[in-house]
Amino acid sequence: MEDATPDSDGMYRYRYPRPAVTADTLVFSADRKEILLIRRKNEPYKGCWAFPGGFLEMDETLEQCARRELMEETTVAAGEMHELGTYSAVDRDPRGRVITTAYYTFVDKNTVQPHASDDAAEIGWFRLDSLPPLAFDHQEILADALSAFES
């Protein structure tokens, strides 16, 4: 049996399920004391705080996706990006099977002027020692980033 076959509507049906792929960006202040978060405008986790991020488009790399989503949601253009890791827990997203790659960057918060846009209802800088509850598995991802900085 072939891996993909078109149905009568021209849509392909696949023998094996296809997970969705996303990219998230952790934006830290240059002094590493604060992080920029978005308040989600849409479900799931509507109203909760999260990292800027979203779904990969077919014509971009994961880093391009992370940069695009960051710009769309915060109007911040990232400089150097660092890949933190890939997160694939089966239940990490209630919408279905979603795998994300997380990136991080540092910005001088005095030279950027983020604005909530696209899927972000609000944005804000938060001290790392007093964060609100985070959506998805973002607390775990943040813990991994902070551990990486200590190494």
Protein Blocks (a to p, Z undefined) as FASTA:
>chain_A
ZZbdcdfkopacdfbdcdddddddddddfklpaccddddfbdehihiacdddddddfkbc
fklmmmmmmmmmnopacfddddfbdcfbfklpfnbccddddddddddfklpccddehjlf
bdcdddfklccddehjllmmmmmmmmmmmZZ
